[in-house]
């Protein structure tokens, strides 16, 4: 199983709404992520910079970052686009991070 990490940006003042929306994550989105092999998925917030750090374990070759053509993911992106920095297609602007250390 591989681990992936990436960062995104939350718009200022949107912390509570971001948390509220993720606490009520759509069941069909959660099922899609699970079916795609996403495991142990966490998102952390650096409130000083509004940077979101996402970390997930992944079974198989496909990652959550490869699901952009799925209609469920596209709806989620649109739903979240008012509180996150996004690309023109509403996908979150995300930057992959290189793992430089891991300890079990």
Gaussian input, Z-matrix of N, CA and C with variables (Angstrom, degrees):
# hf/3-21g

backbone

0 1
 N
 C     1     B1
 C     2     B2     1     A1
 N     3     B3     2     A2     1     D1
 C     4     B4     3     A3     2     D2
 C     5     B5     4     A4     3     D3
 N     6     B6     5     A5     4     D4
 C     7     B7     6     A6     5     D5
 C     8     B8     7     A7     6     D6
 N     9     B9     8     A8     7     D7
 C    10    B10     9     A9     8     D8
 C    11    B11    10    A10     9     D9
 N    12    B12    11    A11    10    D10
 C    13    B13    12    A12    11    D11
 C    14    B14    13    A13    12    D12
 N    15    B15    14    A14    13    D13
 C    16    B16    15    A15    14    D14
 C    17    B17    16    A16    15    D15
 N    18    B18    17    A17    16    D16
 C    19    B19    18    A18    17    D17
 C    20    B20    19    A19    18    D18
 N    21    B21    20    A20    19    D19
 C    22    B22    21    A21    20    D20
 C    23    B23    22    A22    21    D21
 N    24    B24    23    A23    22    D22
 C    25    B25    24    A24    23    D23
 C    26    B26    25    A25    24    D24
 N    27    B27    26    A26    25    D25
 C    28    B28    27    A27    26    D26
 C    29    B29    28    A28    27    D27
 N    30    B30    29    A29    28    D28
 C    31    B31    30    A30    29    D29
 C    32    B32    31    A31    30    D30
 N    33    B33    32    A32    31    D31
 C    34    B34    33    A33    32    D32
 C    35    B35    34    A34    33    D33
 N    36    B36    35    A35    34    D34
 C    37    B37    36    A36    35    D35
 C    38    B38    37    A37    36    D36
 N    39    B39    38    A38    37    D37
 C    40    B40    39    A39    38    D38
 C    41    B41    40    A40    39    D39
 N    42    B42    41    A41    40    D40
 C    43    B43    42    A42    41    D41
 C    44    B44    43    A43    42    D42
 N    45    B45    44    A44    43    D43
 C    46    B46    45    A45    44    D44
 C    47    B47    46    A46    45    D45
 N    48    B48    47    A47    46    D46
 C    49    B49    48    A48    47    D47
 C    50    B50    49    A49    48    D48
 N    51    B51    50    A50    49    D49
 C    52    B52    51    A51    50    D50
 C    53    B53    52    A52    51    D51
 N    54    B54    53    A53    52    D52
 C    55    B55    54    A54    53    D53
 C    56    B56    55    A55    54    D54
 N    57    B57    56    A56    55    D55
 C    58    B58    57    A57    56    D56
 C    59    B59    58    A58    57    D57
 N    60    B60    59    A59    58    D58
 C    61    B61    60    A60    59    D59
 C    62    B62    61    A61    60    D60
 N    63    B63    62    A62    61    D61
 C    64    B64    63    A63    62    D62
 C    65    B65    64    A64    63    D63
 N    66    B66    65    A65    64    D64
 C    67    B67    66    A66    65    D65
 C    68    B68    67    A67    66    D66
 N    69    B69    68    A68    67    D67
 C    70    B70    69    A69    68    D68
 C    71    B71    70    A70    69    D69
 N    72    B72    71    A71    70    D70
 C    73    B73    72    A72    71    D71
 C    74    B74    73    A73    72    D72
 N    75    B75    74    A74    73    D73
 C    76    B76    75    A75    74    D74
 C    77    B77    76    A76    75    D75
 N    78    B78    77    A77    76    D76
 C    79    B79    78    A78    77    D77
 C    80    B80    79    A79    78    D78
 N    81    B81    80    A80    79    D79
 C    82    B82    81    A81    80    D80
 C    83    B83    82    A82    81    D81
 N    84    B84    83    A83    82    D82
 C    85    B85    84    A84    83    D83
 C    86    B86    85    A85    84    D84
 N    87    B87    86    A86    85    D85
 C    88    B88    87    A87    86    D86
 C    89    B89    88    A88    87    D87
 N    90    B90    89    A89    88    D88
 C    91    B91    90    A90    89    D89
 C    92    B92    91    A91    90    D90
 N    93    B93    92    A92    91    D91
 C    94    B94    93    A93    92    D92
 C    95    B95    94    A94    93    D93
 N    96    B96    95    A95    94    D94
 C    97    B97    96    A96    95    D95
 C    98    B98    97    A97    96    D96
 N    99    B99    98    A98    97    D97
 C   100   B100    99    A99    98    D98
 C   101   B101   100   A100    99    D99
 N   102   B102   101   A101   100   D100
 C   103   B103   102   A102   101   D101
 C   104   B104   103   A103   102   D102
 N   105   B105   104   A104   103   D103
 C   106   B106   105   A105   104   D104
 C   107   B107   106   A106   105   D105
 N   108   B108   107   A107   106   D106
 C   109   B109   108   A108   107   D107
 C   110   B110   109   A109   108   D108
 N   111   B111   110   A110   109   D109
 C   112   B112   111   A111   110   D110
 C   113   B113   112   A112   111   D111
 N   114   B114   113   A113   112   D112
 C   115   B115   114   A114   113   D113
 C   116   B116   115   A115   114   D114
 N   117   B117   116   A116   115   D115
 C   118   B118   117   A117   116   D116
 C   119   B119   118   A118   117   D117
 N   120   B120   119   A119   118   D118
 C   121   B121   120   A120   119   D119
 C   122   B122   121   A121   120   D120
 N   123   B123   122   A122   121   D121
 C   124   B124   123   A123   122   D122
 C   125   B125   124   A124   123   D123
 N   126   B126   125   A125   124   D124
 C   127   B127   126   A126   125   D125
 C   128   B128   127   A127   126   D126
 N   129   B129   128   A128   127   D127
 C   130   B130   129   A129   128   D128
 C   131   B131   130   A130   129   D129
 N   132   B132   131   A131   130   D130
 C   133   B133   132   A132   131   D131
 C   134   B134   133   A133   132   D132
 N   135   B135   134   A134   133   D133
 C   136   B136   135   A135   134   D134
 C   137   B137   136   A136   135   D135
 N   138   B138   137   A137   136   D136
 C   139   B139   138   A138   137   D137
 C   140   B140   139   A139   138   D138
 N   141   B141   140   A140   139   D139
 C   142   B142   141   A141   140   D140
 C   143   B143   142   A142   141   D141
 N   144   B144   143   A143   142   D142
 C   145   B145   144   A144   143   D143
 C   146   B146   145   A145   144   D144
 N   147   B147   146   A146   145   D145
 C   148   B148   147   A147   146   D146
 C   149   B149   148   A148   147   D147
 N   150   B150   149   A149   148   D148
 C   151   B151   150   A150   149   D149
 C   152   B152   151   A151   150   D150
 N   153   B153   152   A152   151   D151
 C   154   B154   153   A153   152   D152
 C   155   B155   154   A154   153   D153
 N   156   B156   155   A155   154   D154
 C   157   B157   156   A156   155   D155
 C   158   B158   157   A157   156   D156
 N   159   B159   158   A158   157   D157
 C   160   B160   159   A159   158   D158
 C   161   B161   160   A160   159   D159
 N   162   B162   161   A161   160   D160
 C   163   B163   162   A162   161   D161
 C   164   B164   163   A163   162   D162
 N   165   B165   164   A164   163   D163
 C   166   B166   165   A165   164   D164
 C   167   B167   166   A166   165   D165
 N   168   B168   167   A167   166   D166
 C   169   B169   168   A168   167   D167
 C   170   B170   169   A169   168   D168
 N   171   B171   170   A170   169   D169
 C   172   B172   171   A171   170   D170
 C   173   B173   172   A172   171   D171
 N   174   B174   173   A173   172   D172
 C   175   B175   174   A174   173   D173
 C   176   B176   175   A175   174   D174
 N   177   B177   176   A176   175   D175
 C   178   B178   177   A177   176   D176
 C   179   B179   178   A178   177   D177
 N   180   B180   179   A179   178   D178
 C   181   B181   180   A180   179   D179
 C   182   B182   181   A181   180   D180
 N   183   B183   182   A182   181   D181
 C   184   B184   183   A183   182   D182
 C   185   B185   184   A184   183   D183
 N   186   B186   185   A185   184   D184
 C   187   B187   186   A186   185   D185
 C   188   B188   187   A187   186   D186
 N   189   B189   188   A188   187   D187
 C   190   B190   189   A189   188   D188
 C   191   B191   190   A190   189   D189
 N   192   B192   191   A191   190   D190
 C   193   B193   192   A192   191   D191
 C   194   B194   193   A193   192   D192
 N   195   B195   194   A194   193   D193
 C   196   B196   195   A195   194   D194
 C   197   B197   196   A196   195   D195
 N   198   B198   197   A197   196   D196
 C   199   B199   198   A198   197   D197
 C   200   B200   199   A199   198   D198
 N   201   B201   200   A200   199   D199
 C   202   B202   201   A201   200   D200
 C   203   B203   202   A202   201   D201
 N   204   B204   203   A203   202   D202
 C   205   B205   204   A204   203   D203
 C   206   B206   205   A205   204   D204
 N   207   B207   206   A206   205   D205
 C   208   B208   207   A207   206   D206
 C   209   B209   208   A208   207   D207
 N   210   B210   209   A209   208   D208
 C   211   B211   210   A210   209   D209
 C   212   B212   211   A211   210   D210
 N   213   B213   212   A212   211   D211
 C   214   B214   213   A213   212   D212
 C   215   B215   214   A214   213   D213
 N   216   B216   215   A215   214   D214
 C   217   B217   216   A216   215   D215
 C   218   B218   217   A217   216   D216
 N   219   B219   218   A218   217   D217
 C   220   B220   219   A219   218   D218
 C   221   B221   220   A220   219   D219
 N   222   B222   221   A221   220   D220
 C   223   B223   222   A222   221   D221
 C   224   B224   223   A223   222   D222
 N   225   B225   224   A224   223   D223
 C   226   B226   225   A225   224   D224
 C   227   B227   226   A226   225   D225
 N   228   B228   227   A227   226   D226
 C   229   B229   228   A228   227   D227
 C   230   B230   229   A229   228   D228
 N   231   B231   230   A230   229   D229
 C   232   B232   231   A231   230   D230
 C   233   B233   232   A232   231   D231
 N   234   B234   233   A233   232   D232
 C   235   B235   234   A234   233   D233
 C   236   B236   235   A235   234   D234
 N   237   B237   236   A236   235   D235
 C   238   B238   237   A237   236   D236
 C   239   B239   238   A238   237   D237
 N   240   B240   239   A239   238   D238
 C   241   B241   240   A240   239   D239
 C   242   B242   241   A241   240   D240
 N   243   B243   242   A242   241   D241
 C   244   B244   243   A243   242   D242
 C   245   B245   244   A244   243   D243
 N   246   B246   245   A245   244   D244
 C   247   B247   246   A246   245   D245
 C   248   B248   247   A247   246   D246
 N   249   B249   248   A248   247   D247
 C   250   B250   249   A249   248   D248
 C   251   B251   250   A250   249   D249
 N   252   B252   251   A251   250   D250
 C   253   B253   252   A252   251   D251
 C   254   B254   253   A253   252   D252
 N   255   B255   254   A254   253   D253
 C   256   B256   255   A255   254   D254
 C   257   B257   256   A256   255   D255
 N   258   B258   257   A257   256   D256
 C   259   B259   258   A258   257   D257
 C   260   B260   259   A259   258   D258
 N   261   B261   260   A260   259   D259
 C   262   B262   261   A261   260   D260
 C   263   B263   262   A262   261   D261
 N   264   B264   263   A263   262   D262
 C   265   B265   264   A264   263   D263
 C   266   B266   265   A265   264   D264
 N   267   B267   266   A266   265   D265
 C   268   B268   267   A267   266   D266
 C   269   B269   268   A268   267   D267
 N   270   B270   269   A269   268   D268
 C   271   B271   270   A270   269   D269
 C   272   B272   271   A271   270   D270
 N   273   B273   272   A272   271   D271
 C   274   B274   273   A273   272   D272
 C   275   B275   274   A274   273   D273
 N   276   B276   275   A275   274   D274
 C   277   B277   276   A276   275   D275
 C   278   B278   277   A277   276   D276
 N   279   B279   278   A278   277   D277
 C   280   B280   279   A279   278   D278
 C   281   B281   280   A280   279   D279
 N   282   B282   281   A281   280   D280
 C   283   B283   282   A282   281   D281
 C   284   B284   283   A283   282   D282
 N   285   B285   284   A284   283   D283
 C   286   B286   285   A285   284   D284
 C   287   B287   286   A286   285   D285
 N   288   B288   287   A287   286   D286
 C   289   B289   288   A288   287   D287
 C   290   B290   289   A289   288   D288
 N   291   B291   290   A290   289   D289
 C   292   B292   291   A291   290   D290
 C   293   B293   292   A292   291   D291
 N   294   B294   293   A293   292   D292
 C   295   B295   294   A294   293   D293
 C   296   B296   295   A295   294   D294
 N   297   B297   296   A296   295   D295
 C   298   B298   297   A297   296   D296
 C   299   B299   298   A298   297   D297
 N   300   B300   299   A299   298   D298
 C   301   B301   300   A300   299   D299
 C   302   B302   301   A301   300   D300
 N   303   B303   302   A302   301   D301
 C   304   B304   303   A303   302   D302
 C   305   B305   304   A304   303   D303
 N   306   B306   305   A305   304   D304
 C   307   B307   306   A306   305   D305
 C   308   B308   307   A307   306   D306
 N   309   B309   308   A308   307   D307
 C   310   B310   309   A309   308   D308
 C   311   B311   310   A310   309   D309

   B1=1.4526
   B2=1.5268
   B3=1.3084
   B4=1.4620
   B5=1.5262
   B6=1.3203
   B7=1.4645
   B8=1.5136
   B9=1.3195
   B10=1.4634
   B11=1.5186
   B12=1.3145
   B13=1.4570
   B14=1.5199
   B15=1.3247
   B16=1.4585
   B17=1.5172
   B18=1.3330
   B19=1.4586
   B20=1.5195
   B21=1.3248
   B22=1.4613
   B23=1.5275
   B24=1.3158
   B25=1.4644
   B26=1.5193
   B27=1.3247
   B28=1.4512
   B29=1.5234
   B30=1.3155
   B31=1.4610
   B32=1.5279
   B33=1.3061
   B34=1.4608
   B35=1.5255
   B36=1.3232
   B37=1.4561
   B38=1.5201
   B39=1.3273
   B40=1.4566
   B41=1.5274
   B42=1.3107
   B43=1.4634
   B44=1.5279
   B45=1.3136
   B46=1.4570
   B47=1.5273
   B48=1.3254
   B49=1.4737
   B50=1.5186
   B51=1.3222
   B52=1.4623
   B53=1.5310
   B54=1.3065
   B55=1.4626
   B56=1.5308
   B57=1.3326
   B58=1.4641
   B59=1.5267
   B60=1.3212
   B61=1.4694
   B62=1.5235
   B63=1.3154
   B64=1.4611
   B65=1.5296
   B66=1.3040
   B67=1.4718
   B68=1.5265
   B69=1.3112
   B70=1.4705
   B71=1.5346
   B72=1.3404
   B73=1.4725
   B74=1.5233
   B75=1.3070
   B76=1.4585
   B77=1.5310
   B78=1.3233
   B79=1.4706
   B80=1.5290
   B81=1.3467
   B82=1.4666
   B83=1.5264
   B84=1.3307
   B85=1.4645
   B86=1.5276
   B87=1.3076
   B88=1.4661
   B89=1.5328
   B90=1.3221
   B91=1.4696
   B92=1.5313
   B93=1.3320
   B94=1.4642
   B95=1.5297
   B96=1.3195
   B97=1.4653
   B98=1.5287
   B99=1.3177
   B100=1.4687
   B101=1.5189
   B102=1.3377
   B103=1.4665
   B104=1.5222
   B105=1.3315
   B106=1.4594
   B107=1.5248
   B108=1.3268
   B109=1.4530
   B110=1.5180
   B111=1.3376
   B112=1.4648
   B113=1.5286
   B114=1.3199
   B115=1.4577
   B116=1.5284
   B117=1.3094
   B118=1.4638
   B119=1.5423
   B120=1.3189
   B121=1.4702
   B122=1.5289
   B123=1.3236
   B124=1.4626
   B125=1.5174
   B126=1.3263
   B127=1.4605
   B128=1.5253
   B129=1.3210
   B130=1.4540
   B131=1.5241
   B132=1.3192
   B133=1.4655
   B134=1.5208
   B135=1.3302
   B136=1.4612
   B137=1.5245
   B138=1.3211
   B139=1.4618
   B140=1.5283
   B141=1.3258
   B142=1.4665
   B143=1.5288
   B144=1.3363
   B145=1.4685
   B146=1.5222
   B147=1.3397
   B148=1.4680
   B149=1.5249
   B150=1.3251
   B151=1.4557
   B152=1.5213
   B153=1.3219
   B154=1.4598
   B155=1.5264
   B156=1.3146
   B157=1.4499
   B158=1.5193
   B159=1.3164
   B160=1.4621
   B161=1.5246
   B162=1.3264
   B163=1.4562
   B164=1.5257
   B165=1.3201
   B166=1.4631
   B167=1.5179
   B168=1.3001
   B169=1.4560
   B170=1.5124
   B171=1.3209
   B172=1.4548
   B173=1.5137
   B174=1.3337
   B175=1.4597
   B176=1.5213
   B177=1.3040
   B178=1.4565
   B179=1.5117
   B180=1.3077
   B181=1.4612
   B182=1.5227
   B183=1.3264
   B184=1.4595
   B185=1.5221
   B186=1.3395
   B187=1.4616
   B188=1.5233
   B189=1.3030
   B190=1.4652
   B191=1.5192
   B192=1.3153
   B193=1.4564
   B194=1.5328
   B195=1.3262
   B196=1.4661
   B197=1.5228
   B198=1.3186
   B199=1.4625
   B200=1.5289
   B201=1.3056
   B202=1.4588
   B203=1.5151
   B204=1.3126
   B205=1.4656
   B206=1.5273
   B207=1.3262
   B208=1.4598
   B209=1.5323
   B210=1.3258
   B211=1.4719
   B212=1.5325
   B213=1.3308
   B214=1.4713
   B215=1.5244
   B216=1.3213
   B217=1.4706
   B218=1.5218
   B219=1.3149
   B220=1.4644
   B221=1.5268
   B222=1.3321
   B223=1.4754
   B224=1.5241
   B225=1.3392
   B226=1.4664
   B227=1.5281
   B228=1.3240
   B229=1.4698
   B230=1.5276
   B231=1.3264
   B232=1.4656
   B233=1.5285
   B234=1.3247
   B235=1.4619
   B236=1.5320
   B237=1.3133
   B238=1.4598
   B239=1.5314
   B240=1.3070
   B241=1.4678
   B242=1.5262
   B243=1.3200
   B244=1.4582
   B245=1.5320
   B246=1.3288
   B247=1.4619
   B248=1.5343
   B249=1.3384
   B250=1.4604
   B251=1.5152
   B252=1.3223
   B253=1.4611
   B254=1.5214
   B255=1.3447
   B256=1.4609
   B257=1.5214
   B258=1.3321
   B259=1.4585
   B260=1.5257
   B261=1.3432
   B262=1.4711
   B263=1.5311
   B264=1.3470
   B265=1.4681
   B266=1.5322
   B267=1.3271
   B268=1.4666
   B269=1.5201
   B270=1.3233
   B271=1.4668
   B272=1.5244
   B273=1.3233
   B274=1.4566
   B275=1.5251
   B276=1.2980
   B277=1.4589
   B278=1.5201
   B279=1.3143
   B280=1.4562
   B281=1.5198
   B282=1.3085
   B283=1.4579
   B284=1.5205
   B285=1.3262
   B286=1.4626
   B287=1.5162
   B288=1.3261
   B289=1.4505
   B290=1.5170
   B291=1.3027
   B292=1.4525
   B293=1.5293
   B294=1.3183
   B295=1.4573
   B296=1.5288
   B297=1.3034
   B298=1.4590
   B299=1.5291
   B300=1.3342
   B301=1.4595
   B302=1.5247
   B303=1.3231
   B304=1.4559
   B305=1.5136
   B306=1.3220
   B307=1.4574
   B308=1.5250
   B309=1.3184
   B310=1.4688
   B311=1.5041
   A1=107.89
   A2=116.46
   A3=119.78
   A4=110.08
   A5=115.28
   A6=122.35
   A7=108.10
   A8=115.49
   A9=121.41
   A10=108.76
   A11=116.32
   A12=121.12
   A13=108.17
   A14=115.46
   A15=120.66
   A16=108.06
   A17=114.66
   A18=118.99
   A19=110.06
   A20=114.48
   A21=123.44
   A22=107.23
   A23=117.44
   A24=120.99
   A25=110.15
   A26=114.02
   A27=122.57
   A28=108.22
   A29=117.31
   A30=120.28
   A31=109.00
   A32=115.04
   A33=121.38
   A34=111.41
   A35=116.11
   A36=121.59
   A37=114.87
   A38=118.37
   A39=121.23
   A40=114.26
   A41=117.60
   A42=122.16
   A43=112.10
   A44=117.17
   A45=120.79
   A46=111.97
   A47=116.54
   A48=119.83
   A49=110.65
   A50=117.61
   A51=121.00
   A52=109.83
   A53=116.42
   A54=121.04
   A55=110.50
   A56=117.31
   A57=121.26
   A58=110.65
   A59=116.44
   A60=119.69
   A61=111.82
   A62=117.16
   A63=119.08
   A64=112.28
   A65=117.65
   A66=119.31
   A67=110.96
   A68=116.86
   A69=122.27
   A70=110.25
   A71=116.37
   A72=120.24
   A73=109.60
   A74=116.00
   A75=120.97
   A76=110.13
   A77=117.57
   A78=120.26
   A79=112.75
   A80=117.60
   A81=118.32
   A82=111.70
   A83=118.64
   A84=121.12
   A85=109.97
   A86=116.69
   A87=120.60
   A88=110.40
   A89=117.26
   A90=121.37
   A91=111.06
   A92=117.00
   A93=121.39
   A94=110.55
   A95=116.61
   A96=120.03
   A97=110.75
   A98=116.25
   A99=120.17
   A100=111.57
   A101=116.86
   A102=121.09
   A103=111.68
   A104=116.70
   A105=121.79
   A106=112.34
   A107=117.58
   A108=121.28
   A109=115.31
   A110=117.78
   A111=120.32
   A112=108.53
   A113=115.75
   A114=122.68
   A115=108.72
   A116=116.11
   A117=122.23
   A118=110.97
   A119=115.91
   A120=123.11
   A121=108.78
   A122=116.40
   A123=122.36
   A124=109.46
   A125=115.47
   A126=121.55
   A127=107.08
   A128=115.90
   A129=122.72
   A130=108.73
   A131=116.17
   A132=121.50
   A133=110.34
   A134=116.23
   A135=122.71
   A136=105.47
   A137=116.93
   A138=121.25
   A139=112.87
   A140=118.09
   A141=120.63
   A142=111.77
   A143=116.86
   A144=120.71
   A145=113.36
   A146=117.72
   A147=122.80
   A148=112.47
   A149=116.04
   A150=121.08
   A151=109.61
   A152=115.47
   A153=122.68
   A154=107.84
   A155=117.22
   A156=122.72
   A157=107.66
   A158=116.61
   A159=122.22
   A160=108.94
   A161=115.60
   A162=122.42
   A163=107.11
   A164=116.08
   A165=119.86
   A166=110.22
   A167=115.44
   A168=121.74
   A169=106.97
   A170=115.35
   A171=119.51
   A172=110.65
   A173=116.09
   A174=122.18
   A175=107.48
   A176=117.52
   A177=120.83
   A178=112.16
   A179=115.06
   A180=120.97
   A181=113.74
   A182=118.04
   A183=121.29
   A184=109.80
   A185=116.30
   A186=120.70
   A187=108.71
   A188=116.48
   A189=119.76
   A190=110.79
   A191=116.94
   A192=121.12
   A193=112.37
   A194=117.56
   A195=122.62
   A196=113.04
   A197=118.36
   A198=121.43
   A199=113.28
   A200=118.02
   A201=122.16
   A202=116.18
   A203=118.83
   A204=120.05
   A205=112.13
   A206=117.24
   A207=120.72
   A208=110.08
   A209=118.57
   A210=121.35
   A211=113.87
   A212=117.56
   A213=119.94
   A214=109.62
   A215=116.12
   A216=121.22
   A217=110.04
   A218=118.18
   A219=121.16
   A220=111.47
   A221=117.14
   A222=120.49
   A223=110.75
   A224=117.02
   A225=121.40
   A226=110.23
   A227=116.40
   A228=119.87
   A229=110.84
   A230=115.77
   A231=119.17
   A232=110.56
   A233=116.28
   A234=122.71
   A235=111.17
   A236=117.92
   A237=122.65
   A238=113.38
   A239=118.32
   A240=121.23
   A241=114.50
   A242=118.29
   A243=119.30
   A244=112.75
   A245=117.76
   A246=119.59
   A247=113.56
   A248=117.00
   A249=121.40
   A250=110.37
   A251=116.65
   A252=120.48
   A253=107.36
   A254=115.62
   A255=120.07
   A256=112.02
   A257=113.84
   A258=123.08
   A259=108.35
   A260=118.05
   A261=120.27
   A262=114.83
   A263=118.39
   A264=120.81
   A265=112.08
   A266=117.77
   A267=125.98
   A268=114.13
   A269=118.88
   A270=119.47
   A271=108.68
   A272=116.98
   A273=118.73
   A274=110.63
   A275=116.12
   A276=119.00
   A277=105.88
   A278=116.28
   A279=119.69
   A280=110.30
   A281=114.31
   A282=121.94
   A283=107.59
   A284=116.26
   A285=120.25
   A286=109.30
   A287=115.45
   A288=121.25
   A289=109.64
   A290=115.76
   A291=122.07
   A292=109.34
   A293=115.91
   A294=119.30
   A295=107.80
   A296=116.25
   A297=120.64
   A298=112.50
   A299=116.76
   A300=121.03
   A301=108.53
   A302=116.02
   A303=122.31
   A304=108.28
   A305=116.62
   A306=121.68
   A307=108.78
   A308=117.21
   A309=121.90
   A310=109.72
   D1=134.21
   D2=178.55
   D3=-102.11
   D4=157.52
   D5=177.27
   D6=-111.19
   D7=141.32
   D8=178.29
   D9=-127.45
   D10=148.64
   D11=174.56
   D12=-139.98
   D13=144.80
   D14=176.13
   D15=-152.95
   D16=160.22
   D17=179.86
   D18=-120.47
   D19=151.34
   D20=178.90
   D21=-138.64
   D22=173.49
   D23=-179.70
   D24=-122.12
   D25=132.47
   D26=174.66
   D27=-95.12
   D28=140.53
   D29=176.29
   D30=-70.38
   D31=147.26
   D32=-178.61
   D33=-56.22
   D34=136.97
   D35=176.99
   D36=81.36
   D37=7.00
   D38=-174.39
   D39=-107.56
   D40=9.87
   D41=-177.28
   D42=-53.96
   D43=-55.14
   D44=-175.05
   D45=-62.99
   D46=-39.24
   D47=179.11
   D48=-68.13
   D49=-38.78
   D50=177.63
   D51=-60.56
   D52=-46.49
   D53=179.49
   D54=-63.38
   D55=-43.76
   D56=179.96
   D57=-58.98
   D58=-46.47
   D59=-178.53
   D60=-65.16
   D61=-39.23
   D62=179.83
   D63=-74.43
   D64=-29.54
   D65=175.00
   D66=-66.99
   D67=-22.16
   D68=178.40
   D69=-112.52
   D70=36.52
   D71=-177.75
   D72=-52.48
   D73=139.28
   D74=-178.11
   D75=-62.67
   D76=134.10
   D77=178.73
   D78=-57.86
   D79=-37.26
   D80=-179.30
   D81=-69.70
   D82=-31.20
   D83=175.97
   D84=-70.69
   D85=-44.41
   D86=178.17
   D87=-60.50
   D88=-42.58
   D89=178.93
   D90=-64.07
   D91=-40.42
   D92=178.40
   D93=-62.57
   D94=-46.47
   D95=179.09
   D96=-60.57
   D97=-46.04
   D98=179.35
   D99=-62.12
   D100=-44.01
   D101=179.78
   D102=-65.06
   D103=-24.40
   D104=179.19
   D105=-87.25
   D106=1.39
   D107=175.79
   D108=94.35
   D109=6.70
   D110=178.94
   D111=-75.01
   D112=128.69
   D113=-179.62
   D114=-134.22
   D115=156.70
   D116=171.66
   D117=46.75
   D118=56.82
   D119=-174.66
   D120=-96.20
   D121=121.67
   D122=178.07
   D123=-130.62
   D124=148.70
   D125=174.70
   D126=-127.82
   D127=130.18
   D128=-179.79
   D129=-114.91
   D130=151.58
   D131=179.82
   D132=-119.22
   D133=127.82
   D134=168.50
   D135=-94.87
   D136=99.87
   D137=-174.27
   D138=-65.21
   D139=-25.07
   D140=179.74
   D141=-66.77
   D142=-29.58
   D143=-177.46
   D144=-120.47
   D145=-2.36
   D146=-174.35
   D147=59.44
   D148=27.03
   D149=177.96
   D150=-89.45
   D151=130.26
   D152=174.91
   D153=-98.18
   D154=132.12
   D155=176.30
   D156=-113.79
   D157=116.53
   D158=179.64
   D159=-104.59
   D160=134.62
   D161=179.08
   D162=-133.12
   D163=132.87
   D164=-179.90
   D165=-148.05
   D166=153.21
   D167=169.69
   D168=-97.63
   D169=149.54
   D170=-173.67
   D171=-137.18
   D172=124.65
   D173=170.77
   D174=-94.32
   D175=140.02
   D176=178.54
   D177=82.97
   D178=-170.91
   D179=-174.51
   D180=-91.92
   D181=-30.28
   D182=-177.16
   D183=-79.19
   D184=143.06
   D185=177.13
   D186=-119.63
   D187=170.73
   D188=176.72
   D189=-60.14
   D190=-26.79
   D191=179.33
   D192=-72.31
   D193=-11.58
   D194=179.89
   D195=-96.20
   D196=4.82
   D197=-173.05
   D198=-98.59
   D199=12.51
   D200=-173.62
   D201=-60.99
   D202=-21.68
   D203=179.90
   D204=-86.30
   D205=-6.78
   D206=-179.17
   D207=-75.67
   D208=132.40
   D209=-178.88
   D210=-58.76
   D211=-33.27
   D212=178.36
   D213=-64.43
   D214=-45.43
   D215=179.47
   D216=-64.46
   D217=-41.56
   D218=179.19
   D219=-62.56
   D220=-39.27
   D221=176.18
   D222=-64.78
   D223=-41.76
   D224=178.77
   D225=-62.40
   D226=-44.97
   D227=178.63
   D228=-57.52
   D229=-46.17
   D230=179.93
   D231=-62.41
   D232=-42.44
   D233=179.04
   D234=-60.18
   D235=-36.51
   D236=-177.07
   D237=-91.40
   D238=-9.64
   D239=-171.22
   D240=-64.83
   D241=-21.95
   D242=179.87
   D243=-79.06
   D244=-11.78
   D245=-177.62
   D246=-120.65
   D247=0.90
   D248=179.91
   D249=-130.09
   D250=156.14
   D251=171.23
   D252=-73.85
   D253=128.56
   D254=-173.46
   D255=-132.19
   D256=163.56
   D257=171.52
   D258=-81.83
   D259=170.66
   D260=179.25
   D261=-56.80
   D262=-25.64
   D263=179.24
   D264=-89.40
   D265=12.02
   D266=-179.02
   D267=76.97
   D268=-3.14
   D269=176.42
   D270=-66.98
   D271=143.45
   D272=177.97
   D273=-63.44
   D274=139.32
   D275=171.34
   D276=-68.31
   D277=117.02
   D278=-178.11
   D279=-131.63
   D280=148.02
   D281=-179.96
   D282=-124.25
   D283=121.75
   D284=176.77
   D285=-67.24
   D286=145.14
   D287=179.79
   D288=-115.59
   D289=139.65
   D290=179.13
   D291=-83.65
   D292=130.43
   D293=175.24
   D294=-76.97
   D295=123.61
   D296=-179.96
   D297=-113.60
   D298=-8.13
   D299=176.34
   D300=-160.85
   D301=142.46
   D302=173.87
   D303=-149.60
   D304=139.22
   D305=175.38
   D306=-132.79
   D307=127.37
   D308=174.26
   D309=-84.49

